[in-house]
Amino acid sequence: MVSQRLNRSGQAYEQLTAEILRGRWQPGDTLSTYALSEELQISRTPVSEALKRLESEGLVEIIPQVGCRVVRPSSTTVTELFAIRGVLEGLAAEVAAKAMSAQQLAELGGVLERMEAAIDHGDEVAYGDLNYEFHLKIIEGSGMPRLIQTVEGVWSLLRYQLARLPFTGDQMGESMTESRTEHRAIFEALERRATKCARTLAEQHTRRCGDRFVAYLEGVAAPRQEERSHDTAVGIDRSCPRRHV
């Protein structure tokens, strides 16, 4: 009986998560456990358990005697998530630089080439999918399943937050162009088996992505002068030694 309830709770969690990420409900909308239980055709208990899990992940907040409210994106949350993601992906890149096979590196290079082609064609949708695949392949290349699971959870939260940012085409294009150089540098460090360099580049890339998204969220354009110092800040000055580190 308990296992059936947990199974229903898990199904409710998966469905509600998908609906929230898809944008069915707007930030600030209130969700009713009664309405959701009727829609999902399950009792209120597994729905409440699913909502508590979503609250722990930052997608909703439960307000006593009011209901459950979809959380509004915030610069604080985005900054925190990118900081966590940076540390995790930096670790993954360091381990992957030593652990990835030649076949895995070749596949990663193929993803990078397709991603660069998407940038050249201004295909934002394809770029978004390939960007996720690029990072995921590096994480998987670490061979650390618990790390993979943890990073995927952070990515899920970020997708919800970032899907609601009011990007213009020019802003998105600028972000893709900046990330292009950063991704190429990370890949080259992995090819060289430069473990420490790969970690540094991955961490700095993620931090700069976070800075850009927070600037958009706050309605402030990232200073052009800061972006011009991009290569040096990210480490693309090639100071990372071209040998095993």
C-alpha positions in Angstrom: 0.0 0.0 0.0 2.8 2.4 0.9 4.7 1.5 -2.3 1.6 2.2 -4.4 1.2 5.6 -2.7 4.9 6.5 -3.2 4.5 5.4 -6.9 1.5 7.7 -7.3 3.4 10.5 -5.6 6.4 10.0 -7.9 4.1 10.1 -11.0 2.4 13.3 -9.7 5.8 14.8 -9.1 7.0 14.0 -12.6 3.8 15.3 -14.3 3.7 18.5 -12.2 7.4 19.2 -12.8 6.9 18.8 -16.5 3.9 21.2 -16.5 5.7 23.8 -14.5 8.8 23.7 -16.7 6.5 23.8 -19.8 5.0 27.1 -18.5 1.5 25.9 -17.9 1.3 28.0 -14.8 2.7 31.5 -14.5 4.9 32.6 -11.6 2.6 33.6 -8.7 -0.2 31.3 -9.8 -1.8 29.3 -6.9 -2.3 25.5 -7.3 -5.0 23.7 -5.5 -4.4 20.1 -4.2 -8.1 19.5 -4.6 -8.1 20.5 -8.3 -4.8 18.7 -9.0 -6.0 15.4 -7.3 -9.1 15.5 -9.5 -7.1 16.2 -12.7 -4.6 13.5 -11.9 -7.3 11.1 -10.6 -5.4 10.3 -7.4 -6.0 11.2 -3.8 -4.7 14.4 -2.2 -2.0 12.7 -0.2 0.4 11.8 -3.1 -0.3 15.2 -4.6 0.7 17.0 -1.4 3.8 14.8 -1.2 4.7 15.8 -4.7 4.2 19.5 -4.0 6.4 19.2 -0.9 9.1 17.7 -3.0 8.7 20.5 -5.6 9.0 23.1 -2.7 12.2 21.5 -1.6 13.6 22.0 -5.1 12.5 25.6 -5.3 9.8 25.4 -7.9 6.8 26.1 -5.6 6.2 27.5 -2.1 3.5 26.1 0.2 1.5 28.8 2.0 -0.6 27.6 5.0 -4.3 28.1 4.5 -3.7 29.5 1.0 -2.3 26.8 -1.1 0.7 26.2 -3.2 2.2 29.0 -5.3 4.5 28.8 -8.3 7.7 30.6 -7.4 8.8 33.7 -9.3 12.3 33.6 -10.9 14.8 35.7 -8.9 18.3 36.9 -9.5 19.3 35.5 -6.1 18.1 32.0 -7.0 19.8 32.1 -10.5 23.1 33.2 -8.9 22.9 30.5 -6.3 22.1 27.8 -8.9 24.9 28.8 -11.3 27.3 28.9 -8.4 26.4 25.3 -7.4 26.4 24.2 -11.1 29.9 25.8 -11.6 31.4 23.8 -8.7 29.8 20.6 -9.8 30.7 21.0 -13.5 34.2 22.1 -12.6 34.7 18.9 -10.7 33.2 16.9 -13.6 35.5 18.5 -16.1 38.6 17.8 -14.0 37.7 14.1 -13.7 36.5 13.8 -17.3 39.8 15.2 -18.6 41.5 12.1 -17.3 38.6 9.6 -17.6 37.0 10.3 -21.0 37.8 7.8 -23.8 38.9 8.8 -27.3 35.4 7.9 -28.5 33.8 10.1 -25.9 36.0 13.0 -26.8 35.2 12.5 -30.5 31.5 12.5 -29.7 31.9 15.6 -27.7 33.7 17.3 -30.5 30.9 16.4 -32.9 28.4 18.0 -30.5 30.6 21.1 -30.4 30.7 21.4 -34.2 26.9 21.1 -34.5 26.5 23.7 -31.7 28.8 26.1 -33.6 26.9 25.5 -36.8 23.6 26.3 -34.9 25.2 29.6 -33.8 26.2 30.4 -37.4 22.7 29.8 -38.5 21.1 31.7 -35.6 19.2 28.6 -34.5 18.5 29.2 -30.9 16.4 26.1 -30.3 19.1 23.8 -31.7 21.8 25.6 -29.8 19.9 25.2 -26.5 19.5 21.4 -27.0 23.1 21.0 -28.1 24.4 23.2 -25.3 22.7 20.9 -22.8 24.1 17.8 -24.6 27.6 19.3 -24.6 27.6 19.8 -20.8 25.9 16.5 -20.1 28.5 14.6 -22.1 31.3 16.1 -20.0 29.5 15.3 -16.8 28.8 11.7 -18.0 32.5 11.5 -19.0 33.4 11.8 -15.3 31.9 8.4 -14.7 30.4 9.6 -11.5 26.7 8.6 -11.4 25.8 10.5 -8.3 27.4 13.7 -9.7 25.4 13.3 -12.9 22.2 12.9 -11.0 22.9 16.0 -8.8 23.9 18.2 -11.8 20.8 17.2 -13.7 18.7 18.3 -10.7 20.4 21.7 -10.8 19.9 22.0 -14.6 16.2 21.3 -14.1 15.8 24.2 -11.7 17.8 26.4 -14.0 15.6 25.6 -17.0 12.6 26.7 -15.0 14.2 30.0 -13.9 15.7 30.8 -17.3 12.7 29.9 -19.4 11.0 32.9 -18.0 13.7 35.5 -18.7 12.7 38.1 -21.3 15.5 37.6 -23.8 15.6 39.5 -27.0 17.1 37.9 -30.1 20.1 40.1 -29.9 20.8 39.2 -26.3 20.5 35.5 -27.0 22.7 35.8 -30.0 25.3 37.7 -28.0 25.2 35.0 -25.3 25.7 32.2 -27.8 28.7 34.0 -29.4 30.4 34.5 -26.1 29.8 30.9 -25.0 31.1 29.6 -28.3 34.7 30.6 -27.4 34.3 29.3 -23.9 33.0 25.9 -25.0 35.9 25.5 -27.5 38.4 26.3 -24.8 36.9 23.7 -22.5 37.0 21.1 -25.2 40.6 21.8 -26.0 41.6 21.4 -22.4 39.8 18.1 -22.3 41.6 17.0 -25.4 44.9 17.9 -23.8 44.0 16.0 -20.7 44.7 19.2 -18.8 42.7 18.4 -15.7 43.1 21.6 -13.6 42.7 23.8 -16.7 39.5 22.0 -17.7 38.1 22.6 -14.2 39.0 26.3 -14.1 37.6 26.9 -17.6 34.3 25.0 -16.8 33.9 26.9 -13.5 34.6 30.3 -15.1 32.3 29.6 -18.1 29.4 28.7 -15.7 30.0 31.8 -13.6 30.0 34.1 -16.6 26.8 32.5 -17.9 25.3 33.2 -14.5 26.4 36.8 -14.6 24.9 37.3 -18.0 21.6 35.8 -17.1 21.4 37.7 -13.9 22.1 40.9 -15.8 19.2 40.1 -18.2 16.9 39.2 -15.3 17.6 42.5 -13.6 17.2 44.4 -16.9 20.8 45.5 -16.9 23.0 44.9 -20.0 26.3 43.4 -19.2 29.0 46.1 -19.5 30.8 45.9 -22.8 34.2 46.6 -21.3 33.8 43.5 -19.0 33.0 41.4 -22.0 36.0 42.6 -23.9 38.2 41.3 -21.1 36.5 37.9 -21.7 39.4 35.9 -23.0 41.7 36.8 -20.1 39.1 36.3 -17.4 38.0 32.9 -18.8 41.6 31.7 -19.3 41.5 31.6 -23.1 44.8 33.4 -23.0 46.2 29.9 -23.4 48.2 30.2 -20.2 46.9 26.7 -19.3 49.9 24.5 -20.2 49.4 22.2 -23.2 50.4 19.1 -21.3 48.8 16.8 -18.7 48.1 18.7 -15.5 
